[in-house]
Amino acid sequence: MDRRRFLRNISIVLGCGALANDVAALDAALDFSGKPSGFLGPDELEFVSQISDIVIPLSDTPSASQAGVPEYIDFYLGEFMEFKARNLFVDGLRGLCDQSIKEFLALSDERKTEKIQSLDDRLGSSGQDATYKQLKELIVIGYYTSQVGATQALRYDPVPGPYKEIKLAEVGRAWL
């Protein structure tokens, strides 16, 4: 095998491995019916809901929780994540803000925002929290693949451009 072919094949293998989580998250978004799977407990679901609303708050568009993002994340965890990765993620959620979920839920809104902002500020550095990074990815994917995110937060035109019938005789032949 020559060097070029080897490098091309190894980059394909590594690229596919890096995208596996995003592809699974998109698959979950396509299969999601709007109902949680019941994998997360009520406190954990509320915890994810509040973090989701800090990441994508209510503005002129609905917030992440109004778009069903916590339920999507629960569905993704229950249906698409492997057992070991799922348990690692949930354990990471429980220790995300250096305190228990119940303690976090009892904080004021300003304090919650400060905690999440500190996690956000560390993204991309050596001190980033892997669980928060994955949670934020799931929040963004869940929001923008929801009906609310796709039609209200993003610009959406179901038929781009006006319909104009063109006769084959006018263009001469088909285009490739």
C-alpha positions as CSV (number, residue, x, y, z in Angstrom):
1,M,0.0,0.0,0.0
2,D,1.4,3.4,-0.9
3,R,1.7,6.2,1.6
4,R,-1.0,8.4,0.0
5,R,-3.6,5.6,0.1
6,F,-2.7,4.8,3.7
7,L,-3.1,8.4,4.8
8,R,-6.4,8.7,3.0
9,N,-7.7,5.5,4.6
10,I,-6.6,6.4,8.1
11,S,-8.1,9.9,7.8
12,I,-11.4,8.4,6.8
13,V,-11.3,6.0,9.7
14,L,-10.4,8.8,12.2
15,G,-13.0,11.2,10.7
16,C,-15.8,8.6,11.0
17,G,-14.9,7.9,14.6
18,A,-15.0,11.6,15.5
19,L,-18.4,12.1,13.9
20,A,-20.0,9.1,15.4
21,N,-21.6,11.0,18.4
22,D,-22.9,13.8,16.1
23,V,-24.4,11.3,13.7
24,A,-26.1,9.4,16.5
25,A,-27.5,12.7,17.9
26,L,-28.9,13.6,14.5
27,D,-30.4,10.1,14.2
28,A,-32.1,10.6,17.6
29,A,-33.4,14.0,16.5
30,L,-35.0,12.4,13.4
31,D,-36.6,9.6,15.5
32,F,-37.7,11.8,18.4
33,S,-41.4,11.8,19.0
34,G,-41.5,14.5,21.7
35,K,-41.9,12.2,24.6
36,P,-39.1,11.5,27.1
37,S,-37.9,7.9,27.4
38,G,-37.9,8.1,31.2
39,F,-34.2,7.5,31.5
40,L,-33.5,10.7,33.5
41,G,-35.2,11.2,36.8
42,P,-37.4,14.3,37.5
43,D,-34.5,16.2,39.2
44,E,-32.1,15.3,36.4
45,L,-34.6,16.3,33.7
46,E,-35.2,19.7,35.5
47,F,-31.4,20.2,35.8
48,V,-31.0,19.6,32.0
49,S,-34.0,21.9,31.4
50,Q,-32.5,24.8,33.4
51,I,-29.1,24.4,31.8
52,S,-30.8,24.3,28.4
53,D,-32.6,27.5,29.1
54,I,-29.3,29.2,30.1
55,V,-27.6,28.1,26.9
56,I,-30.6,29.0,24.7
57,P,-32.9,31.4,26.7
58,L,-36.3,32.7,25.8
59,S,-36.0,35.7,23.5
60,D,-38.0,36.5,20.4
61,T,-37.9,32.7,19.8
62,P,-38.9,30.0,22.3
63,S,-36.3,28.8,24.8
64,A,-34.6,25.3,24.6
65,S,-37.0,23.8,27.2
66,Q,-40.0,25.1,25.3
67,A,-38.7,23.4,22.2
68,G,-38.5,20.1,24.0
69,V,-34.7,19.9,24.3
70,P,-34.6,18.2,27.7
71,E,-37.0,15.5,26.5
72,Y,-34.9,15.0,23.4
73,I,-31.7,14.6,25.5
74,D,-33.5,12.1,27.7
75,F,-34.6,10.2,24.6
76,Y,-31.1,10.3,23.1
77,L,-29.6,9.0,26.4
78,G,-32.2,6.2,26.7
79,E,-32.3,5.1,23.1
80,F,-29.0,5.9,21.3
81,M,-26.1,6.1,23.7
82,E,-24.2,3.0,24.7
83,F,-24.6,1.8,28.2
84,K,-21.1,2.6,29.4
85,A,-21.1,6.1,27.8
86,R,-24.6,6.8,29.1
87,N,-23.6,6.0,32.7
88,L,-20.4,8.1,32.3
89,F,-22.5,11.0,31.0
90,V,-25.1,10.8,33.7
91,D,-22.4,10.6,36.4
92,G,-20.8,13.7,34.8
93,L,-24.1,15.5,34.9
94,R,-24.5,14.8,38.6
95,G,-21.1,16.4,39.3
96,L,-21.2,19.0,36.6
97,C,-21.3,22.2,38.8
98,D,-19.2,20.8,41.7
99,Q,-22.3,20.2,43.7
100,S,-25.4,18.0,43.7
101,I,-28.3,18.5,41.3
102,K,-30.6,19.5,44.1
103,E,-28.2,22.1,45.4
104,F,-27.9,23.6,41.8
105,L,-31.7,23.7,41.4
106,A,-31.9,25.6,44.7
107,L,-29.5,28.4,43.5
108,S,-30.7,31.8,42.3
109,D,-31.0,32.3,38.6
110,E,-28.0,34.6,38.6
111,R,-25.8,32.1,40.4
112,K,-26.9,29.3,38.0
113,T,-26.0,31.5,35.0
114,E,-22.6,32.3,36.6
115,K,-21.8,28.5,37.1
116,I,-22.8,27.7,33.5
117,Q,-20.9,30.7,32.2
118,S,-17.7,29.5,34.0
119,L,-18.1,26.1,32.3
120,D,-18.7,27.8,29.0
121,D,-15.6,29.9,29.4
122,R,-13.4,26.8,29.8
123,L,-14.6,25.2,26.6
124,G,-11.7,24.7,24.1
125,S,-9.1,24.8,26.9
126,S,-7.4,22.0,28.7
127,G,-9.7,22.7,31.7
128,Q,-12.9,22.0,29.8
129,D,-15.5,19.7,31.2
130,A,-16.2,16.9,28.7
131,T,-19.7,16.3,30.0
132,Y,-20.7,20.0,29.7
133,K,-19.3,20.0,26.1
134,Q,-21.4,17.0,25.2
135,L,-24.4,18.4,26.9
136,K,-24.1,21.7,25.1
137,E,-23.7,19.9,21.7
138,L,-26.9,17.9,22.5
139,I,-28.7,21.1,23.5
140,V,-27.8,22.9,20.2
141,I,-28.6,19.8,18.0
142,G,-31.8,19.2,19.9
143,Y,-32.9,22.8,19.5
144,Y,-32.1,23.4,15.9
145,T,-33.5,20.1,14.7
146,S,-36.8,20.7,16.6
147,Q,-39.7,22.2,14.7
148,V,-39.4,25.3,16.8
149,G,-35.7,25.7,16.2
150,A,-35.9,24.9,12.5
151,T,-38.9,27.2,11.7
152,Q,-38.7,30.0,14.3
153,A,-35.0,30.4,15.3
154,L,-33.6,29.7,11.8
155,R,-34.9,31.2,8.7
156,Y,-37.1,28.7,6.9
157,D,-38.6,28.7,3.5
158,P,-40.2,25.4,2.6
159,V,-40.1,26.3,-1.1
160,P,-37.0,28.5,-1.8
161,G,-37.8,30.9,-4.7
162,P,-40.9,31.2,-6.7
163,Y,-42.1,28.4,-8.9
164,K,-41.5,29.1,-12.6
165,E,-42.3,26.6,-15.2
166,I,-39.6,26.3,-17.8
167,K,-40.2,24.5,-21.1
168,L,-37.4,22.3,-22.4
169,A,-37.6,24.0,-25.7
170,E,-36.5,27.3,-24.0
171,V,-33.3,25.9,-22.4
172,G,-32.4,23.6,-25.3
173,R,-31.5,20.5,-23.3
174,A,-31.3,19.2,-19.8
175,W,-28.5,20.4,-17.5
176,L,-26.1,18.3,-15.5
